[in-house]
Each structure stands twice: as structure tokens, then as C-alpha cells.
């Protein structure tokens, strides 16, 4: 019997593309395994409400299939472009709702925390994050595209390696 | 038998307070009636995901009880404070999802369109909007507080009086 597992669903939400990554971490073992990852793409031609419903359904499907015990998302902030902020917020609201409906706790990390955890350096570049995500999860695919997938896996890794109370519950 | 009714659920979303107003308009009759209105308040102490779930459940309850045929929301934009934009977006995403899950179309209006429709003047002040909402719906309560309730009723009125294709489907 495997020791108790933490199954983390990391999500990088967006109304057009939502990246997701599910990883497992066995208790007491300092490695993580990728279970499933990918991206939910919705078409601009669809009404926004239906695009959000598509995201909801796909995330629901992932939850039902892989039974994540925790959800991890990156804290978002924008200096400009509040239109993007609203749009990301809409997709994010759907993800958080999804988790709450299934009684799965959600944890939030700043980009600094994610980079610190994955690369060991809070100001790491995007390429370094992608490289480390591939290395940690032993993913051989040349590219993890779009970036949303790597970002979702990165925040999942960040959460998998947290212990204690070093995180924000949202 | 009453002639075919349009039952509009207007919503002014926010993670802390979400105003809602349900109004009915009979076909061919140029008046509207308030059916139900109020505000959903969620406590800051709760995790955000659970607050969104509370909003979802209450809106769902309204839909099941009053069977709105259409949902109306105001288009939002912010010049500053993207934190607020994300937060409003999260609640808005839940409302839109809710409507899509129940196959109710969602219509969106700019603040200018709402004021034009309710007050007859696109740059009307908040007090004028509240006054006209009370007059149109024959609501005697001294105050329609918080503003979110009047705003939700205002966008519902705006939509109830639209005809043809003069709106944005979101």
C-alpha cells in the first residue's frame, strides 16, 4: 500500500486558456510525479458565460477522474489593463467555486514563492521555470506550451513541497 | 392567462456584496414589476472559494424560485485598483457560470446605457438612478441599500425595456 498521497491540481486560469497540472507526492518522499496536464482552450466566438461553463465542466471532469486533495493557484495582480484582470478573475472565480463545491481546499502562492520553490530563486525567468518544471517532473516533451501549462504545474509543485502553515488558504 | 412575461434577474456582483433584483415585464405592457430584490453578503473571515460558493448557492436558489428568463449585468471596467477588478471578476464569473449552467442568456450593458434607460440621461448621478428605480418599480422603502441592490434593479430595468438587438450577449 502506498503511503498517503497528496494530489495537487495546479491551475493557471484564463477565459481563453486555462492551464492545469495534476501532480502526486507520496508522504515522506521528496519527489513528485506528473499525473495529467494540459490546457483548456475556449473559443472567442462563444458567449463568455458558455466559455466559463466549458472551463467549469473540464475542471470538474479532472476532479472526478483524478481526485485532487488540494488545489493551488497563483496570486494574481496587474499593474495595468484592468480588462485582463476582470477576465482572469472570472475564470479564477469558476476554479475556486469548483473546488469549494467539491470541498477541496485552495491554496494561493505569489509568483515569488512559486519561483523560489521551483527554481530556488524568486526572480527566475520564465524559461528557467519551464526548464525546472520539466526536470522535476521528468517531462521529456520539448515544449510545455502554452506557458499556462508550465505555470499550472509550477504552482502545483510549489504547493506539493510546502509543509506546515507556510501558505495562504483562499 | 397573463401574456408572455420576461423575467429579468439583474445582478451587481462582488465577492463581499452581490446585489440582485428580479423584475417582470408582461409583453406589450410598458411597466415593470419588482418580484424580489436584496443583497448577498459574505463574510471576509471565510475563504474566498467558500464565499463564491455562497454566492453561487443563493443565485441558484433565486433562479430555482423565480425562473428568470434572462440575466442582466453591467459591463465593468476600472481605471485603477486591479485588485478590485480581479475580485469583482471572480464574483461575476460565478454569476455568468450560474446562468450558463441553467441555459439562461446573459446580457451586458454599459453604465451609460443603464443610466440612459432608467433616468433618460447617460450621465445621471447615483441618487437619480436610485430615485428612478424606486419610482419605476413603485418601491416605497426610504432607502435601497446598499447601492448594489439599486444597481442590480437598474440593469434589470434597462434590459427589460430593450427590444430587438440593441444589446450585447455575453
Boltz contact constraints between the chains, C-beta under 6 A:
constraints:
  - contact:
      token1: [A, 47]
      token2: [B, 169]
      max_distance: 6.0
  - contact:
      token1: [A, 47]
      token2: [B, 170]
      max_distance: 6.0
  - contact:
      token1: [A, 48]
      token2: [B, 96]
      max_distance: 6.0
  - contact:
      token1: [A, 48]
      token2: [B, 170]
      max_distance: 6.0
  - contact:
      token1: [A, 49]
      token2: [B, 96]
      max_distance: 6.0
  - contact:
      token1: [A, 49]
      token2: [B, 99]
      max_distance: 6.0
  - contact:
      token1: [A, 49]
      token2: [B, 100]
      max_distance: 6.0
  - contact:
      token1: [A, 49]
      token2: [B, 106]
      max_distance: 6.0
  - contact:
      token1: [A, 50]
      token2: [B, 100]
      max_distance: 6.0
  - contact:
      token1: [A, 52]
      token2: [B, 93]
      max_distance: 6.0
  - contact:
      token1: [A, 52]
      token2: [B, 96]
      max_distance: 6.0
  - contact:
      token1: [A, 52]
      token2: [B, 97]
      max_distance: 6.0
  - contact:
      token1: [A, 53]
      token2: [B, 97]
      max_distance: 6.0
  - contact:
      token1: [A, 53]
      token2: [B, 100]
      max_distance: 6.0
  - contact:
      token1: [A, 56]
      token2: [B, 97]
      max_distance: 6.0
  - contact:
      token1: [A, 78]
      token2: [B, 82]
      max_distance: 6.0
  - contact:
      token1: [A, 82]
      token2: [B, 78]
      max_distance: 6.0
  - contact:
      token1: [A, 82]
      token2: [B, 82]
      max_distance: 6.0
  - contact:
      token1: [A, 82]
      token2: [B, 85]
      max_distance: 6.0
  - contact:
      token1: [A, 85]
      token2: [B, 82]
      max_distance: 6.0
  - contact:
      token1: [A, 85]
      token2: [B, 85]
      max_distance: 6.0
  - contact:
      token1: [A, 85]
      token2: [B, 86]
      max_distance: 6.0
  - contact:
      token1: [A, 86]
      token2: [B, 85]
      max_distance: 6.0
  - contact:
      token1: [A, 86]
      token2: [B, 89]
      max_distance: 6.0
  - contact:
      token1: [A, 89]
      token2: [B, 86]
      max_distance: 6.0
  - contact:
      token1: [A, 89]
      token2: [B, 89]
      max_distance: 6.0
  - contact:
      token1: [A, 89]
      token2: [B, 90]
      max_distance: 6.0
  - contact:
      token1: [A, 90]
      token2: [B, 89]
      max_distance: 6.0
  - contact:
      token1: [A, 90]
      token2: [B, 92]
      max_distance: 6.0
  - contact:
      token1: [A, 90]
      token2: [B, 93]
      max_distance: 6.0
  - contact:
      token1: [A, 92]
      token2: [B, 90]
      max_distance: 6.0
  - contact:
      token1: [A, 93]
      token2: [B, 52]
      max_distance: 6.0
  - contact:
      token1: [A, 93]
      token2: [B, 90]
      max_distance: 6.0
  - contact:
      token1: [A, 93]
      token2: [B, 93]
      max_distance: 6.0
  - contact:
      token1: [A, 93]
      token2: [B, 94]
      max_distance: 6.0
  - contact:
      token1: [A, 94]
      token2: [B, 93]
      max_distance: 6.0
  - contact:
      token1: [A, 94]
      token2: [B, 97]
      max_distance: 6.0
  - contact:
      token1: [A, 96]
      token2: [B, 48]
      max_distance: 6.0
  - contact:
      token1: [A, 96]
      token2: [B, 49]
      max_distance: 6.0
  - contact:
      token1: [A, 96]
      token2: [B, 52]
      max_distance: 6.0
  - contact:
      token1: [A, 97]
      token2: [B, 52]
      max_distance: 6.0
  - contact:
      token1: [A, 97]
      token2: [B, 53]
      max_distance: 6.0
  - contact:
      token1: [A, 97]
      token2: [B, 56]
      max_distance: 6.0
  - contact:
      token1: [A, 97]
      token2: [B, 94]
      max_distance: 6.0
  - contact:
      token1: [A, 99]
      token2: [B, 49]
      max_distance: 6.0
  - contact:
      token1: [A, 100]
      token2: [B, 49]
      max_distance: 6.0
  - contact:
      token1: [A, 100]
      token2: [B, 50]
      max_distance: 6.0
  - contact:
      token1: [A, 100]
      token2: [B, 53]
      max_distance: 6.0
  - contact:
      token1: [A, 106]
      token2: [B, 49]
      max_distance: 6.0
  - contact:
      token1: [A, 169]
      token2: [B, 47]
      max_distance: 6.0
  - contact:
      token1: [A, 170]
      token2: [B, 47]
      max_distance: 6.0
  - contact:
      token1: [A, 170]
      token2: [B, 48]
      max_distance: 6.0
